[in-house]
Amino acid sequence: MNKQTKDIITIGFALFAMFFGAGNLLLPPYIGIQIGDQVWTTILGFGLTGILLPFFGLLAVVNSGERFEDLANRVHPWLSPVLGTIILLCIGPLIAIPRTAATTHEVGISPSFPSFSPVISSVVFFIITWTLTIRPNRVVDIVGNILTPVLLILLICLIALGIWAPIDAYGQTTLNTGESFTLGFVEGYQTLDVLASVIFAGIIIAAAKTKGYDSIKSKNRVVISSGILSAIALFIVYGGLIYLGATSGISDLEIKRSELLIRISNAVMGPYGTIAIAFAIALACLTTAIALVSAVGVFFENLSKGRISYKILVTVCCVIACILSITGVDNIITFAYPILIFVYPIAITLVLYTVFFGRLVQTKAPYVAALAASTLVAVLSLLKELGWLSPDALMQLNQYIPFFRYELGWVVPSLIFFFGAWISSVRSRSSTK
């Protein structure tokens, strides 16, 4: 195996582990118990927001430069600090990082040690995270070479055994095909991976450069190949976990996501299931927490132009996340949902339009227009989620904004605004010649 192949495997495994954290392990089985036999439809929806769009996020940064700031600056100088801060708070100390510690306690520790304090487990979790994050140049190698292979082996064993001997037949569902797709698509928001991808890209690109890939061509080849490897691994694991949920024989939608995962692992692997899933959870959450804490430190150090050091930011992030993690996984997920309904359309618009039109359209106005349209629809979606729209208003939005009922209302308005601004800018340039 040559050096480049080894580096692609190391970086690809690291990227997989960065993406695959608490929500990624807990969400797919819970989706599975709601969809009956519509597994592939749901995997498609979940795969779009949980796999394909994060890969596009990586591509968007690669095509723009080396960091999220390079991507955001293609639209407007203020987009990087504003949207970047919102994204980092979501994938950082407010939602994603606390969720990693809470999941580790609920799934990895509590089943075997019910009386163990969540405060103690969170403190220990973040001490380990802080220790492994304080030197940012070591993050990719620690995650890619040591932690991820063990995590993948455990997950593949669980999925393979569950497919070989299903726990039960497919359950019943009241969802039609479109609703199953929408469920998977929207639940993919909870992975936070589109938001994380535009930040993780900087870590992955920096890792490729430290391994000697300095030219644009060699660096991009390694980063994109690593992204493809990560996407393949995510597809196998997500699909398998959704299938395990769909064939679990469990239909109680009130069940806690952590309890569902424990019951599935025990049914598949017997008495060793609790131990196996405890190790898998601990590794998945630790690898993601390391990557996220590091990303928060790097971003805000750059944003402050070095006035606040990486070590201080990492320490503060760990302390805040430790405090919030004690509230529990389900409370964190419930708190996160309205925020993600608002943020995700904006981030997706930035990523998709940059990937598909970045080389063709160089002016900034079309991107600003598309983001404005997506932001407007995102506000309406947030109001809908919070229950602040009257039934008549909601009916009109469903009627006049295509796909609004499927949480895709931003698609058509952003396209109209983008092409409208593009045509206007082309005509304006033509008239000045």
HELIX and SHEET records of a PDB file:
HELIX    1   1 LYS A    3  PHE A   19  1                                  17    
HELIX    2   2 ALA A   22  GLY A   32  1                                  11    
HELIX    3   3 VAL A   39  GLY A   47  1                                   9    
HELIX    4   4 LEU A   48  LEU A   52  3                                   5    
HELIX    5   5 LEU A   53  SER A   64  1                                  12    
HELIX    6   6 PHE A   68  ASN A   73  1                                   6    
HELIX    7   7 LEU A   79  LEU A   89  1                                  11    
HELIX    8   8 CYS A   90  LEU A   94  3                                   5    
HELIX    9   9 ALA A   96  THR A  103  1                                   8    
HELIX   10  10 THR A  104  ILE A  109  3                                   6    
HELIX   11  11 PRO A  118  THR A  133  1                                  16    
HELIX   12  12 PRO A  136  ARG A  138  5                                   3    
HELIX   13  13 VAL A  139  ASP A  141  1                                   3    
HELIX   14  14 ILE A  142  LEU A  147  3                                   6    
HELIX   15  15 THR A  148  TRP A  164  1                                  17    
HELIX   16  16 THR A  177  GLU A  187  1                                  11    
HELIX   17  17 GLY A  188  THR A  191  5                                   4    
HELIX   18  18 ASP A  193  THR A  210  1                                  18    
HELIX   19  19 ILE A  216  ALA A  246  1                                  31    
HELIX   20  20 ARG A  257  MET A  269  1                                  13    
HELIX   21  21 GLY A  270  TYR A  272  5                                   3    
HELIX   22  22 GLY A  273  LEU A  303  1                                  31    
HELIX   23  23 TYR A  310  SER A  325  1                                  16    
HELIX   24  24 VAL A  329  PHE A  357  1                                  29    
HELIX   25  25 ALA A  365  GLU A  385  1                                  21    
HELIX   26  26 PRO A  391  TYR A  400  1                                  10    
HELIX   27  27 PHE A  404  TYR A  406  5                                   3    
HELIX   28  28 VAL A  411  THR A  432  1                                  22    
END                                                                             
